[in-house]
Amino acid sequence: MTGDDSILPFQLDRVQMRGRVVRLDATLDRILSQHRYPPAVCALVAEAALLTALIGAAMKLRWSFSIQVRGEGAVRLIATDYFAPEVEGEPGRLRAYASFDTGDVVSSRLTPFELLGKGVFGVTIDQGPGTSPYQGITPLTGGTLGACAEAYFAQSEQIATRFATLSAHAQEPGQPQHWRAGGIMIQQLGQAGESVAPAQAGSPDGLMTADDVAAMGAGQEDWNRVNHLLATVDAHELVGPHLAIEGLLTRLFHEEAPRVYTAQPVVFGCTCSPDRVRNALAQYSAKDISHMTTEDGKVTADCQFCSAHYEFDPATLGFEAKT
């Protein structure tokens, strides 16, 4: 199997590392095709979606894992959510969207990451009702969103983590163009040594890096070797579809004894609904609702993730609504 729209967990038994491989096909195409994003924004959204699927599926989630990237440049926001399966065997659900200044993005010669400018990379782990969400934030750093995620794990979790991601607007012979993407995450399984964090972190902005964390334990040599192997992956191997995920792992890490587990399917999924919108508007008074009412006497709302359009009678909205 090519592994399209799935997340495959694996372990490298000889070096005590774990990882995930994800390939997004129809799921990513649905996310991007329903919005008319410029290519640079598509690249950012695709990378964020890959990271969200890789990290979210690696956690024991009961609800959701989210990434929010907030920038001060032409791209102001990238938001993604991964919703864990409610029942074992069902697919995880993924959604994403972006907010940006179209003119500045189209006219710019900056790289996609540079379009964000200064800003922050934030993650949220929500385990559902009755729990308090965990939030972590790190500065935008390293030139890619993957580097930001690596910095988050190094600072907040002290886990050496590395990502390789790629997306493409691909076209098979005789088929229309569509979006595909692939990504790999590797992580060390604990620290074998007793070293302390270095006094001077390795990154230019003073943040700890994955290599800094690896150097704190006894597995630095293994970490360096596996990273060298990961760096040999090429675009066609990562994105597919001609090489199966298992074949990719064998090609990259056969000497490290890769062991794969059951793949997790992933689909596009949004949690918006008329009831959710109505509940969100319940915090406003009738006077507030009147300011939101259109000339034809309706209150409208659009979901930024799935582009669903909702219309309501203003008399049924707000905390002073008549029932």
N, C-alpha and C positions, 0 to 999 in steps of 0.2 A: 504494500500500500504506500502511496506517496505521502500520506500523513497530512493532506490538506485539511485545514480547519480543525487541527488537533494539537494537543500539548502532550509530549511524551516525556515522562520522568525517567531518569537513568542514574546509575551510580558507577563510578570508576573504582573498582574494588582494590586495585593495587596501589592506589594513591589516596584513598580515603577522601574522595570528592564526590559530590552529587551535582546533578544538573537537570535542566529541562531543555527540550527542543520544541519550538512552536513553528507551525506554518499556518498562515492565514490566507485564504483564497476568497471564497464567496463572502465570508464575514467581513473582511477588510473592504472588498469591493462595494458591499452594501453601505458601509460606514462612509466611504469617500464619494461614491457615485451620487448620493442623495444631496450632496453639497457641491457647489462649484468652487472648490478651493483651488488657488494657484498651485503649481507643482511644488514649490518650496514648502507651502503649508501642508500639502498632502504628505510630503516626506516626514515632517515633524509629527503629524497625527499618526502615521503608520508606525514610526519608531516608538511613540508613546504607547500605542495599542499593543505592540509586541512586548514591551517591557511590562505592561500591566498584566498581560496574560501569563508571562513567564513568572513574575513575582507572585501574583495572586494565586496561581495554581500550585505554587510551592508552599503555601501557607495552609494551615488547618483552619480554613475559613468556615464560618457558619452564615456569613452574610456577604460582605463586599470588601474589595480592595480598590483604592482609587489613587490616581496620580493627578495632581494639578500643577501645571507649570505656568508661573506668572512672570511676564517680562515687561520691561519698560520700553521696548522697541516697537517695531511695526507689528509683530505678533504679540498680542497681549495675554492670551490664555490658551492653553491646551488642557482639556479635561477628559479623563478617561475613567471608566468603571469596569471592574470584573466582578460578576455576581456568581458565587459558588453554587453548584448544583443543589437543589433542594432535596433531591432523592438520588442516591448512588446510581450511577449509570446514565443519568441525564446529562446533557451538555452544560458547561458553564456558559454564561452570557457576557458579551463584551459590547461596549458602546464608547463613542468618543466624539468630541467636536472641538472646534477652534474658534477663537475670536481674534480679529486682526484688522488692520487698515489696508484695504485692497490696493489703493493707489501706491502706498509706500512699499508694499510687498512686491508688486508687479514691476515697479521702476527700480528696485534695488538690485545691486550686484553682489550683495552679501550672501554668505552661505545660509542655509535654513536656520542653523543654530544661532548665527550672528544676528538674525532678524529678531531674536528675542531680546537682545540687549542685556542689561543687568536685570537680575531677578532671582526667583527662588524656585526650587524643585521640591514639592511637598507630596507626602504620601499619607493616606488615611486608611486605617484598618478598622472596619466596623463589624463587630460580631453580633449585631442585631439588637432588638429591644431588650432593655434591662441592663445594657452594658454601656460603658463610656468609650467612644471611639479613641483610638490611639493616633496621634499625628506626629510626623517627623518632617523636618525641613532642613534643606541644605542649599547653599548658593548655587546658581548656575555656574558650572565649571567644566573644564576639560574638553570643550568643543563639540560634545554630543550629549543627548539625553541619556544614553547608556553610561557615559562617564559620570553624569550626575547621580545616577542610580548606584554606581559603584562607590561614589563618595558617600552616599547616604549609608550604605551597609558598613563602610569603613568607620564612619564617625559614630553612628548610632548603635550598631550591632557588633562592631569589631569582627566582621566576617569577611574574609577575602572573597570577592565576587568579581566576575568578569562577564561582559556581555559582548556578543557579536550579532548585529542586526542589519537587515537590508530589505528594502522594498523596491518594487519596480512595476511600471505600467506595462505588463507583458502581453504578448499576442502569440497564440498558437496558429499554425497554418490553417486557414479557412475559418478561424474563429475571431470574434470581436475582441478588442483590447479590454483587459480587465486588470485589476490590481492584485498583486501577490506580494507576500512578504514572508521572511523567515528569520528566526533568531535562536541563539543558543545562550544559555546561562550556565556557568560553572561556579561552584562554591566549595570552599574547604569545609570539612566536617570537624569543627573544633580545632583547638590549638594544643599541640603536644608539648610545647616548651613552656618556659616560665619567664620569657623576656617581657619587658615593659614597653609601652608605646614609645617610639622615638621622640627625642626632644624637639627635633626639627622634622616636620612632615615633608614628604617628598614632592608634593605638588607646589606650583609657583604661588598659589594663594594661601599656602600654609595648612591646607586640609590634609588629613591622612589619606593615603591611597590604598588600594587593594594590596599592592606590593609591600607597603609599610606593614600592613596587618600580617601578611604571610611571613615577613621577616621576624615577627615576634614569636613564631613557633618553630617546630622542628621540620616543617614540611616545605620550606622555601624552595629547595631544589626540585621537588615534585611540582610545586606550583609553577615554577619557571618553565619546566618542560611541557606541562599541559597547556600553558598559555602559548608556547611556541607552536604546538600542534594546532591549537585553535586558530592561530593567525594564518594557517595555510588554507583555510576554507575559502572557496571561491564563490562568486555570485550565483552560478547555476546550481551548485550544491546546496547553498543556503535557501534559496527561494524555491527550487524545484521547478517543475514537478517530476522530472525524469529520474531522479535518484530518491529512493525511499529513505525515510528518516533513519531507519535502522542501518541502512547501507551507509548513510552519512556518518553515523557514530562509529561504525566499523572502520571506515576509511580514516577518520581522524584519530581514533583512540584505541585501535585494536590491541596495542601492546599494554594498555592500561586496564584490560579486562572489563569492558563496559557491560553492565547488566541493565536491561530495560524492564520497565513495569507497564502496567496497563495504561494505554493512552486515554487522555481526557478530551472528548469532543468539545468544540466551542462554536457558538453561533452568535449572530447579532441579537441583542436583546435589550429592550428599553423598559423601564419601570413606570413610565408615565401612564396616566389614565385620567378620565374625567373626574373621578372621585379624588385623586391626588391633587389635581389642580384646584378643585373646589375647596379641599381642606387647606391648601396653601393660601387661598384668598379669604379664609375664615378669620384671619387676623386683622382684616381691614373693616372699617366702619362703612355704613351706607354712604356717607359723604365721600369717603375715599373711593368707593366703588363707582360713584357717579363720575368722578374724574377719569376713570378708566373706560367709561362707556363710550362706544363709537356713535357716530351720527345716526346710524340706523338702529340704535337701541340695544346693542349687544356688547358684552365683554368678551374679548377674544384672547387666546393664548396659544403660543407655538412652542413646541418642544425643540430645544436646540440640538438634542441628540438625534431624534428620529424624524423631525420636521412635521410631526402630527399637529393638526390645527384643531383647536377647540373653541366653541362658541357657547355662551351662557346668557340666560336671562338675568340682568343685574339684580332683580328683585329676589333672586334665590341665593345671592352671594353675601358674604360679610357676616360679622357677628350680630348684626341687627336684621338679618334676613327673615322674611316671613316664611313659616313652615306650614 
